[in-house]
Amino acid sequence: MSVELLVNVTPQETRVAVIENGMLQEVFVERARKRGLVGNIYKGRVMRVLPGMQASFVDIGLERAAFLHASDCLSSGGRTPVGAALLDPPGDPAAPARAAASAPPGTADPPRNRALETAPESIAELLSEGQTVLVQVVKDPLGTKGARLTMHISIPSCYLVFVPYGRGVGISQRIEEPSERERLKTIVNDLTARGARSAAPVLSVGRGAELAWAEQEGRNLGKLAVVTSVEAGARATRVEIRPEVRTPPPLQGGGYIVRTAAESVDSEKLAGEVRFLGRLWSSITRAARNTGVPGLVHEELPLVVRTLRELAGTEIEKVRIDSRETYRRVLDFTEAFTPELEPRVQHYPGERPVFDLYGVEDELQKALERRVDLKSGGYLIIDQTEAMTTIDVNTGAYVGRRNLDETIFKTNLEAAHAIARQLRLRNLGGIIIIDFIDMRSEEHKRQVLRALERSLEKDQMKTQISEVSALGLVQMTRKRTRESLEHVLCEPCPTCNGRGIVKSPETVCYEIFREILREARQYDAEQLLVLASEEVIERLVDEESAGFAELEAFIGRPIRLQVEPMYTQGQYDVVLT
C-alpha cells in the first residue's frame, strides 16, 4: 500500500492529509488558537467527588471542569499490569498505535488485572475534594462535555509506549508472529531489568541511621515525600516534602507497550527509546513538582511530528511539506528517531498549493456533505447527531443486471468500503448505526459484514462491529478522542440552529395571522405593521392575499406589510402603530 503525507502549514493552521493509493483517507487539522489537548499532562485539583456517578470533576485550568472516572484513577496499590485497562490510549493521533495494543494481549503477555475487570474501587476512597492529582487528557472536550482524564499516564514514542505506573511488557496484537513477539518482549524485559539494576545502588549507598530514616520516612509518608538524593558518605539524606499528589512515585522501570511499528526493529533502537522515555519522564516529574495548581505539566508534540511518530511503522513513500521551517523541524525528528524516513521527507516549494495538487480541497468539501455518491450510482446519507451517527445506504440510479438480490448485494458491498473510508475521513466516532439495504441471503449479510471489517482493519482507531440486527441494522462503535471534521470546520446554522430544517413560508403566514388576531384583541391600535422576510411577504400578497384581506376586514384595521432583509424565513414581528 502506497502512503503519502501532505503537510500544509500556515501561521493560523496546520493540516496533514494521509493519501493511500492516490485517495485521501484521513485529514488532521490543528489550529494555533485551539490546539488539541489529548496527550497533555496536567496538575489539577479535584473540585467535586460524586459517589453516585463513581466520578469526579477536576479543575485543570480549562473553561470547563474535566471528568475523571473511578476506573481511570490509580488504585490503592498504584501499579497495574500493562496488559490491562490502562491501555485505553490517550492520544490523537497518538491513539492509533496504542489502540492496537488495547485488547488483551496473548499468552506471552502479563496476566490481566482481574481487579480492573470487576467494579473499580469507590471514588470516595480514591479521591477527596481539594486533592491535587497528576492527570492526562484522553479525550478532547466534545460539544458541551469537558475533557476526559486518566491517571494511568502513558508516554508514546515511535516503537514503545512507557507506562510509568504500570509493570511488565505488553505486545501489540497486530504483531502476530509468536517468535517476533517473544523476541521483542525479551529485549524490552532485558532493557528494563538492566535499568533497574543500574539504578538500584542509588538507594543503597550512604551510612548510618540517616539513610534508614529517610527510606522509612519515604515509605511512611507515601505520596507526601520522595527521597530525592542519596550521597555516599553523606551524614543525612535529603527528603523533599511536597504537596499531596495522588500519584505515587513510580518504581524503577515502569511498564512498556511494544507498538506495531517495532516489528523487526533491532535492540539498539529500542534501547535508545527506553533511554529517551526515561529522560522524558524524569523531566515531567520535575516539572510536576514545580508547576502550580492547576497547570500544564507536559504538552504533546505538534501535529506534524505527532503524525509521523504514529505512522512510523507504515510504508510511507513520501512526505511533502510546504513550509521550510516545519520541514527542518521534521528532518530533526526523523534524524533522531526514524532515520530510514529522512530521505523521503521533501520540501514542496511549488506555487500551486500542495493540497490542490492532489485534489484534497475538493475531497474536504465533499466530506462536509450529507450525501456520498457511489461509483455504481448508489449513494450514502450520513447524519451526525449528539447521540450517534446514522448511515443510510440506497441503490439510487443503480439498477443492476441480473436480479434484485444481486443488485442489493453489490450496492451494499460497495457501500461497506465507502463507509470505512468516510469514518476515517470525517473522523466519526461513538455509536454508529448503518442501515444497509435489506438482504434476504444470510451469506450476503456475512460477506457484507466481512467486507466492512476488512476495510476497517486499516483504521487505527479501535472499532467494534455487531451482527446484523433483527431490523436489518448494523451497530458499531469507533473510538472518539477528538472532534469530527464537521465540528472542527463548521458551526451550527444560525437560521435553523443546527436542525437542518426551517418553517415553510406557508406556516409562517398562518402564525402571523394568529398573532395579528391576538394583538388586535388585546390592544387598541390604528393599524398594524408586519415585518417579515421577502419569501413570507411575497406569499402574503400572492397565495394568501384572499385570507389576508378577510383578516383585515375582520379586525377592522389596516395592515401594512414590509420586507425586512435581515430576517430569516422563520422570523417576523407584528408592530402596533
C-alpha positions as CSV (number, residue, x, y, z in Angstrom):
1,M,0.0,0.0,0.0
2,S,1.4,3.4,-1.1
3,V,1.1,6.0,1.7
4,E,1.9,9.7,1.2
5,L,1.7,12.5,3.7
6,L,0.9,16.1,2.6
7,V,1.5,18.9,5.1
8,N,0.0,22.3,4.6
9,V,1.2,24.9,7.2
10,T,0.1,28.5,7.7
11,P,0.6,30.7,10.8
12,Q,-3.0,30.1,11.9
13,E,-3.5,26.4,10.9
14,T,-1.7,23.2,10.2
15,R,-3.3,20.4,8.1
16,V,-2.0,16.9,7.4
17,A,-3.5,14.7,4.8
18,V,-3.0,10.9,4.6
19,I,-3.1,9.7,0.9
20,E,-3.4,5.9,0.4
21,N,-3.1,4.6,-3.2
22,G,-3.8,8.1,-4.5
23,M,-7.0,8.6,-2.5
24,L,-7.5,10.8,0.6
25,Q,-8.2,8.7,3.7
26,E,-7.6,11.0,6.7
27,V,-7.2,14.7,7.5
28,F,-5.9,16.1,10.7
29,V,-6.4,19.8,11.5
30,E,-4.8,21.7,14.3
31,R,-5.3,25.5,14.8
32,A,-3.0,27.8,16.6
33,R,-5.8,29.2,18.8
34,K,-7.3,25.8,19.6
35,R,-4.8,23.0,19.8
36,G,-5.9,19.6,20.8
37,L,-5.4,18.6,24.4
38,V,-5.2,14.8,24.0
39,G,-1.9,13.5,25.5
40,N,-1.3,16.7,27.6
41,I,-0.4,16.1,31.2
42,Y,-1.8,18.5,33.8
43,K,-1.6,19.1,37.5
44,G,-5.2,19.6,38.7
45,R,-7.3,20.0,41.7
46,V,-10.4,17.8,42.5
47,M,-13.4,20.1,42.6
48,R,-16.2,17.6,43.3
49,V,-16.4,13.9,44.1
50,L,-19.7,12.2,43.0
51,P,-20.1,8.7,44.5
52,G,-23.4,8.3,42.7
53,M,-21.5,8.6,39.3
54,Q,-18.3,7.0,40.5
55,A,-16.5,10.0,39.1
56,S,-15.1,13.4,39.9
57,F,-14.6,16.8,38.3
58,V,-11.1,18.1,38.2
59,D,-10.0,21.7,37.5
60,I,-7.0,21.6,35.1
61,G,-7.3,25.3,34.1
62,L,-9.7,24.9,31.2
63,E,-13.0,26.7,30.6
64,R,-15.0,23.6,31.7
65,A,-14.0,21.2,34.5
66,A,-12.6,17.9,33.2
67,F,-14.1,14.4,34.0
68,L,-12.3,11.7,35.8
69,H,-14.0,8.3,36.3
70,A,-13.1,5.9,39.1
71,S,-11.8,3.3,36.6
72,D,-9.3,5.9,35.3
73,C,-7.9,6.5,38.8
74,L,-4.8,4.8,40.2
75,S,-5.8,2.0,42.6
76,S,-4.6,2.0,46.2
77,G,-1.7,-0.2,45.0
78,G,-0.8,2.3,42.3
79,R,0.5,-0.3,39.9
80,T,-1.2,-2.0,37.0
81,P,-0.1,-4.7,34.5
82,V,0.3,-3.0,31.1
83,G,-1.8,-5.7,29.5
84,A,-4.9,-4.4,31.3
85,A,-7.3,-1.5,31.0
86,L,-4.7,1.3,31.2
87,L,-4.0,0.7,27.5
88,D,-7.2,2.7,26.6
89,P,-4.9,5.1,24.8
90,P,-4.6,8.8,25.5
91,G,-3.7,10.3,22.2
92,D,-4.9,11.9,18.9
93,P,-3.4,10.9,16.7
94,A,-1.4,9.3,19.5
95,A,-4.2,6.8,19.9
96,P,-3.7,4.7,16.8
97,A,-0.7,2.5,17.7
98,R,-1.7,2.2,21.3
99,A,-5.2,1.2,20.3
100,A,-3.7,-1.8,18.6
101,A,-2.5,-3.0,22.0
102,S,-5.6,-2.1,23.9
103,A,-7.2,-5.5,23.6
104,P,-6.0,-8.2,26.0
105,P,-2.5,-9.5,25.0
106,G,-1.8,-13.1,24.1
107,T,-0.4,-15.7,26.4
108,A,3.1,-14.3,26.2
109,D,2.0,-11.1,27.9
110,P,1.4,-10.3,31.6
111,P,-1.9,-11.7,33.1
112,R,-4.8,-9.4,33.0
113,N,-5.6,-7.4,36.1
114,R,-8.7,-9.1,37.5
115,A,-9.4,-6.1,39.8
116,L,-9.9,-3.9,36.7
117,E,-12.4,-6.4,35.2
118,T,-14.6,-6.1,38.2
119,A,-16.1,-3.0,39.8
120,P,-13.5,-0.3,40.5
121,E,-12.8,1.0,44.0
122,S,-15.2,3.6,45.3
123,I,-14.3,7.1,44.0
124,A,-14.7,8.4,47.6
125,E,-11.8,6.1,48.7
126,L,-9.6,7.1,45.8
127,L,-10.1,10.9,45.8
128,S,-11.2,13.7,48.0
129,E,-12.2,17.3,47.2
130,G,-9.3,19.7,47.1
131,Q,-6.8,17.0,46.4
132,T,-4.0,17.5,43.8
133,V,-3.8,15.0,41.0
134,L,-1.5,14.4,38.1
135,V,-3.7,13.5,35.1
136,Q,-3.5,13.1,31.3
137,V,-6.2,14.0,28.8
138,V,-7.6,11.1,26.8
139,K,-10.4,12.8,25.1
140,D,-10.8,16.4,24.0
141,P,-13.8,18.5,25.1
142,L,-16.7,17.5,22.8
143,G,-19.7,19.7,22.5
144,T,-20.9,20.6,26.0
145,K,-18.8,17.9,27.6
146,G,-15.5,18.7,29.3
147,A,-12.2,16.8,28.7
148,R,-11.9,13.2,29.8
149,L,-8.9,12.4,32.1
150,T,-7.0,9.4,33.3
151,M,-4.3,9.0,36.0
152,H,-2.9,6.0,34.1
153,I,-0.3,8.2,32.3
154,S,1.3,6.8,29.1
155,I,4.1,8.4,27.1
156,P,4.5,7.2,23.4
157,S,7.5,7.2,21.2
158,C,7.9,5.6,17.7
159,Y,8.2,2.0,18.9
160,L,7.3,1.9,22.5
161,V,4.8,3.4,25.0
162,F,6.1,4.0,28.5
163,V,3.6,3.5,31.3
164,P,5.2,4.9,34.5
165,Y,2.7,3.4,36.9
166,G,2.4,0.1,35.0
167,R,4.5,-3.1,35.2
168,G,5.6,-5.7,32.8
169,V,5.7,-5.6,29.0
170,G,2.7,-5.7,26.6
171,I,2.9,-6.5,22.9
172,S,0.7,-5.1,20.2
173,Q,-1.8,-7.7,19.0
174,R,-1.1,-6.7,15.4
175,I,2.3,-8.3,15.7
176,E,1.1,-11.9,15.1
177,E,4.3,-13.9,14.7
178,P,4.9,-15.7,18.1
179,S,8.7,-15.7,17.7
180,E,8.7,-12.0,17.0
181,R,6.5,-11.3,19.9
182,E,8.8,-13.3,22.2
183,R,11.9,-11.6,20.8
184,L,10.6,-8.1,21.4
185,K,9.4,-9.0,24.9
186,T,12.8,-10.4,25.8
187,I,14.6,-7.3,24.5
188,V,12.4,-4.9,26.4
189,N,12.5,-7.0,29.6
190,D,16.3,-7.1,29.5
191,L,16.5,-3.3,28.9
192,T,14.2,-2.6,31.9
193,A,15.9,-5.1,34.1
194,R,19.3,-3.5,33.2
195,G,17.9,-0.1,34.0
196,A,16.6,-1.2,37.4
197,R,19.9,-2.8,38.3
198,S,21.9,0.2,37.4
199,A,19.5,2.5,39.4
200,A,19.4,0.3,42.5
201,P,22.7,1.4,44.1
202,V,21.4,5.0,44.3
203,L,19.1,3.9,47.1
204,S,21.6,1.7,48.9
205,V,24.6,3.9,49.4
206,G,25.1,6.0,52.4
207,R,25.8,5.2,56.1
208,G,24.2,5.3,59.5
209,A,20.7,5.8,60.7
210,E,20.1,8.8,58.5
211,L,19.6,6.7,55.4
212,A,17.4,4.2,57.1
213,W,15.3,7.1,58.5
214,A,15.0,8.6,55.0
215,E,14.0,5.3,53.4
216,Q,11.5,4.5,56.2
217,E,10.0,8.0,56.2
218,G,9.7,7.9,52.4
219,R,7.6,4.8,52.7
220,N,5.6,6.1,55.6
221,L,4.9,9.5,54.0
222,G,3.9,7.7,50.8
223,K,2.6,10.3,48.5
224,L,3.8,13.2,50.6
225,A,7.6,12.7,50.2
226,V,10.2,11.2,48.0
227,V,13.9,10.6,48.6
228,T,15.5,12.9,46.1
229,S,19.2,12.4,46.7
230,V,21.4,10.0,48.5
231,E,25.2,10.6,48.6
232,A,27.8,8.1,49.6
233,G,29.3,9.1,52.9
234,A,26.6,11.8,53.5
235,R,25.6,12.4,57.1
236,A,22.0,13.0,56.1
237,T,19.8,12.2,53.2
238,R,17.7,14.9,51.6
239,V,14.0,14.2,51.6
240,E,11.7,16.6,49.7
241,I,8.3,17.3,51.3
242,R,5.8,18.3,48.6
243,P,2.0,18.9,48.4
244,E,-0.1,15.8,48.4
245,V,-0.3,14.4,44.9
246,R,-2.3,11.3,44.4
247,T,0.3,9.8,42.1
248,P,3.0,7.7,43.9
249,P,6.5,8.0,42.5
250,P,6.9,5.1,40.0
251,L,9.0,2.1,40.9
252,Q,12.2,1.6,38.8
253,G,11.4,0.7,35.2
254,G,7.7,1.1,34.9
255,G,5.8,-0.8,32.2
256,Y,6.2,-0.8,28.4
257,I,3.9,-1.4,25.5
258,V,5.7,-2.6,22.3
259,R,3.9,-0.9,19.3
260,T,3.2,-2.5,16.0
261,A,5.9,-0.3,14.4
262,A,8.5,-2.1,16.4
263,E,8.2,-5.3,14.4
264,S,11.7,-6.3,13.1
265,V,13.3,-3.3,14.9
266,D,16.7,-4.1,16.4
267,S,17.5,-3.9,20.1
268,E,19.7,-0.8,19.7
269,K,16.8,1.3,18.5
270,L,14.6,0.0,21.3
271,A,17.3,0.7,23.9
272,G,17.6,4.3,22.6
273,E,13.8,4.8,23.0
274,V,13.9,3.3,26.6
275,R,16.6,5.9,27.5
276,F,14.7,8.7,25.8
277,L,11.4,7.8,27.5
278,G,13.2,7.6,30.9
279,R,14.7,11.1,30.4
280,L,11.3,12.5,29.3
281,W,9.5,11.0,32.3
282,S,12.2,12.5,34.6
283,S,11.7,15.9,33.2
284,I,7.9,15.5,33.5
285,T,8.2,14.6,37.2
286,R,10.5,17.6,37.8
287,A,8.0,19.9,36.0
288,A,5.1,18.4,38.1
289,R,6.9,19.4,41.3
290,N,7.4,23.0,40.1
291,T,4.1,23.6,38.4
292,G,1.3,25.4,40.2
293,V,-2.3,24.1,40.5
294,P,-4.0,24.0,38.1
295,G,-1.3,24.0,35.5
296,L,0.1,22.3,32.3
297,V,3.0,20.0,33.1
298,H,3.7,18.4,29.7
299,E,2.3,19.3,26.2
300,E,2.0,16.8,23.4
301,L,4.1,17.2,20.2
302,P,2.9,19.4,17.3
303,L,0.6,17.8,14.8
304,V,3.1,17.1,12.1
305,V,5.7,15.4,14.3
306,R,3.0,13.6,16.2
307,T,1.6,12.2,13.0
308,L,5.0,11.0,11.8
309,R,5.5,9.3,15.2
310,E,2.3,7.4,14.9
311,L,2.8,6.3,11.3
312,A,6.4,5.2,11.9
313,G,5.7,1.6,11.1
314,T,3.8,2.2,7.9
315,E,5.2,2.2,4.4
316,I,5.4,5.9,3.9
317,E,6.7,6.7,0.4
318,K,6.8,10.4,0.6
319,V,6.2,13.3,3.0
320,R,5.7,16.7,1.2
321,I,5.8,19.8,3.4
322,D,5.1,23.3,2.1
323,S,6.8,25.1,5.0
324,R,10.6,25.3,5.2
325,E,10.6,25.8,8.9
326,T,8.3,22.8,9.5
327,Y,10.4,20.8,7.0
328,R,13.6,21.4,9.0
329,R,11.8,20.5,12.3
330,V,10.6,17.2,10.8
331,L,14.2,16.5,9.5
332,D,15.5,16.9,13.0
333,F,12.9,14.5,14.3
334,T,13.5,11.8,11.6
335,E,17.2,12.1,12.1
336,A,16.9,11.3,15.8
337,F,14.1,8.7,15.8
338,T,13.3,7.4,12.3
339,P,16.4,7.9,10.1
340,E,15.0,5.5,7.4
341,L,12.3,8.1,6.8
342,E,14.6,11.0,6.4
343,P,15.3,10.6,2.6
344,R,11.5,10.6,1.9
345,V,10.8,14.0,3.6
346,Q,10.6,16.7,0.9
347,H,10.1,20.4,0.9
348,Y,7.4,21.5,-1.6
349,P,8.2,24.9,-2.9
350,G,5.6,24.9,-5.8
351,E,3.3,27.9,-6.4
352,R,0.3,25.6,-6.6
353,P,-0.9,24.6,-3.1
354,V,0.1,21.1,-2.3
355,F,-3.5,20.2,-1.3
356,D,-4.8,21.3,-4.7
357,L,-2.1,19.2,-6.4
358,Y,-3.7,16.0,-5.0
359,G,-7.4,17.2,-5.0
360,V,-7.6,17.3,-1.2
361,E,-9.6,20.5,-1.1
362,D,-12.3,19.1,-3.3
363,E,-12.5,15.9,-1.1
364,L,-12.7,18.0,2.0
365,Q,-15.7,19.9,0.6
366,K,-17.4,16.5,-0.2
367,A,-16.7,15.3,3.3
368,L,-18.9,18.0,4.7
369,E,-21.9,17.0,2.6
370,R,-24.7,14.6,3.8
371,R,-24.7,12.6,0.6
372,V,-21.9,10.5,-0.7
373,D,-22.2,9.1,-4.2
374,L,-21.0,5.6,-5.0
375,K,-19.4,4.7,-8.4
376,S,-22.3,2.3,-9.2
377,G,-24.9,5.0,-8.9
378,G,-26.0,4.3,-5.3
379,Y,-25.4,6.7,-2.5
380,L,-25.0,7.1,1.3
381,I,-26.8,9.6,3.5
382,I,-24.7,10.4,6.6
383,D,-26.3,12.2,9.6
384,Q,-24.3,13.1,12.7
385,T,-26.2,13.9,15.9
386,E,-25.3,14.3,19.5
387,A,-26.1,10.7,20.4
388,M,-25.0,8.8,17.4
389,T,-24.2,8.8,13.6
390,T,-26.6,7.2,11.2
391,I,-25.7,6.0,7.7
392,D,-28.3,5.0,5.2
393,V,-27.5,3.0,2.1
394,N,-29.6,3.5,-1.1
395,T,-29.4,1.9,-4.6
396,G,-30.1,5.3,-6.3
397,A,-29.6,5.1,-10.0
398,Y,-28.0,1.6,-9.9
399,V,-30.5,-0.9,-11.3
400,G,-28.1,-3.9,-11.7
401,R,-28.1,-6.5,-14.4
402,R,-29.3,-9.9,-13.1
403,N,-31.8,-9.7,-10.3
404,L,-32.8,-7.6,-7.3
405,D,-30.8,-9.7,-4.7
406,E,-27.6,-9.3,-6.7
407,T,-28.2,-5.5,-7.2
408,I,-28.7,-5.1,-3.4
409,F,-25.7,-7.2,-2.6
410,K,-23.3,-5.3,-4.9
411,T,-24.6,-2.0,-3.6
412,N,-24.0,-3.0,0.0
413,L,-20.5,-4.3,-0.8
414,E,-19.5,-1.0,-2.4
415,A,-21.1,0.9,0.5
416,A,-19.2,-1.1,3.1
417,H,-15.8,0.1,1.6
418,A,-17.1,3.6,1.2
419,I,-18.4,3.7,4.8
420,A,-15.0,2.6,6.2
421,R,-13.3,5.4,4.3
422,Q,-15.9,8.1,5.4
423,L,-15.5,7.1,9.0
424,R,-11.8,7.9,8.9
425,L,-12.1,10.9,6.6
426,R,-14.8,12.6,8.7
427,N,-13.4,11.2,12.0
428,L,-16.8,9.9,13.0
429,G,-16.9,8.2,16.5
430,G,-19.1,6.9,19.2
431,I,-22.2,4.9,18.3
432,I,-22.7,4.4,14.5
433,I,-25.8,2.8,13.0
434,I,-25.6,1.6,9.4
435,D,-28.8,0.8,7.5
436,F,-27.7,-1.4,4.7
437,I,-30.3,-2.3,2.1
438,D,-32.3,-5.3,3.3
439,M,-30.7,-8.6,2.2
440,R,-32.5,-12.0,2.3
441,S,-29.5,-14.2,2.0
442,E,-27.5,-14.9,5.2
443,E,-24.4,-15.5,3.0
444,H,-24.8,-12.0,1.6
445,K,-25.1,-10.5,5.1
446,R,-22.0,-12.3,6.2
447,Q,-19.9,-11.2,3.2
448,V,-21.0,-7.5,3.6
449,L,-20.0,-7.6,7.3
450,R,-16.7,-9.2,6.4
451,A,-16.0,-6.5,3.8
452,L,-16.7,-3.8,6.3
453,E,-14.4,-5.5,8.9
454,R,-11.6,-5.8,6.3
455,S,-11.9,-2.2,5.3
456,L,-11.8,-1.1,8.9
457,E,-8.6,-3.0,9.5
458,K,-6.7,0.0,8.0
459,D,-8.4,2.3,10.6
460,Q,-6.0,2.8,13.5
461,M,-8.9,3.8,15.8
462,K,-10.4,1.0,17.8
463,T,-13.7,-0.3,16.3
464,Q,-16.3,-2.9,17.3
465,I,-19.0,-4.2,15.0
466,S,-22.1,-6.2,15.9
467,E,-24.1,-8.7,13.7
468,V,-27.0,-7.6,11.6
469,S,-29.9,-6.9,13.9
470,A,-33.5,-8.2,13.5
471,L,-34.3,-4.8,12.0
472,G,-31.6,-5.2,9.4
473,L,-29.3,-2.6,11.1
474,V,-25.5,-2.9,11.8
475,Q,-24.4,-1.3,15.0
476,M,-20.8,-0.4,15.6
477,T,-18.6,1.8,17.7
478,R,-15.5,3.7,16.9
479,K,-13.2,5.3,19.5
480,R,-13.5,9.0,19.6
481,T,-10.8,11.2,21.1
482,R,-11.3,14.4,19.1
483,E,-13.9,16.4,17.3
484,S,-15.2,15.2,14.0
485,L,-14.1,17.0,10.8
486,E,-17.6,18.7,10.6
487,H,-17.3,20.0,14.1
488,V,-13.8,21.3,13.5
489,L,-14.5,23.1,10.3
490,C,-18.2,24.1,10.7
491,E,-20.6,25.5,13.2
492,P,-24.4,25.1,13.6
493,C,-26.5,27.1,11.1
494,P,-27.8,30.3,12.8
495,T,-31.0,30.1,10.8
496,C,-32.0,26.6,11.8
497,N,-29.8,26.2,14.9
498,G,-28.4,23.0,13.5
499,R,-31.7,21.2,13.0
500,G,-31.3,21.2,9.2
501,I,-34.9,22.5,8.6
502,V,-36.8,25.8,8.7
503,K,-40.5,26.6,8.8
504,S,-42.1,27.0,5.4
505,P,-43.4,30.4,4.3
506,E,-47.0,29.0,4.4
507,T,-46.5,28.0,8.1
508,V,-45.1,31.4,9.0
509,C,-48.0,33.2,7.2
510,Y,-50.5,31.3,9.4
511,E,-48.5,32.1,12.5
512,I,-48.7,35.8,11.5
513,F,-52.5,35.6,11.1
514,R,-52.8,34.2,14.6
515,E,-50.5,36.8,16.0
516,I,-52.5,39.6,14.3
517,L,-55.7,38.4,15.9
518,R,-54.1,38.1,19.3
519,E,-52.7,41.7,19.1
520,A,-55.9,43.2,17.7
521,R,-58.0,41.7,20.6
522,Q,-55.6,42.9,23.3
523,Y,-54.6,46.4,22.1
524,D,-56.3,49.3,20.5
525,A,-54.2,50.5,17.6
526,E,-55.0,52.4,14.5
527,Q,-53.1,50.0,12.2
528,L,-50.6,47.1,12.3
529,L,-47.3,46.6,10.6
530,V,-46.0,43.2,9.7
531,L,-42.2,42.8,9.3
532,A,-41.0,39.5,7.7
533,S,-38.6,38.0,5.2
534,E,-39.1,38.5,1.5
535,E,-40.4,35.0,0.9
536,V,-43.1,35.4,3.6
537,I,-44.2,38.8,2.4
538,E,-44.5,37.6,-1.2
539,R,-46.7,34.7,-0.1
540,L,-48.9,37.1,1.9
541,V,-49.6,39.3,-1.2
542,D,-49.9,36.4,-3.6
543,E,-51.2,32.9,-2.5
544,E,-52.5,34.2,0.9
545,S,-53.9,37.5,-0.4
546,A,-57.6,36.4,-0.1
547,G,-57.1,35.3,3.5
548,F,-55.1,38.4,4.3
549,A,-58.0,40.6,3.0
550,E,-60.6,38.7,5.1
551,L,-58.4,39.1,8.2
552,E,-58.0,42.9,7.6
553,A,-61.8,43.2,7.2
554,F,-62.5,41.1,10.3
555,I,-60.3,43.2,12.7
556,G,-61.4,46.5,11.0
557,R,-57.9,48.0,10.8
558,P,-55.4,48.3,8.0
559,I,-52.4,46.1,8.0
560,R,-49.2,47.1,6.3
561,L,-46.5,44.7,5.0
562,Q,-42.8,45.4,5.0
563,V,-39.9,43.3,3.9
564,E,-37.1,43.1,6.4
565,P,-33.9,41.9,4.6
566,M,-32.1,40.8,7.8
567,Y,-34.9,38.5,8.9
568,T,-34.6,34.7,8.3
569,Q,-37.6,32.8,6.9
570,G,-38.9,31.9,10.3
571,Q,-38.7,35.4,11.8
572,Y,-41.4,38.0,11.9
573,D,-42.8,40.9,14.0
574,V,-46.3,42.4,14.3
575,V,-45.9,46.1,15.3
576,L,-48.8,48.3,16.6
577,T,-48.8,51.8,15.1
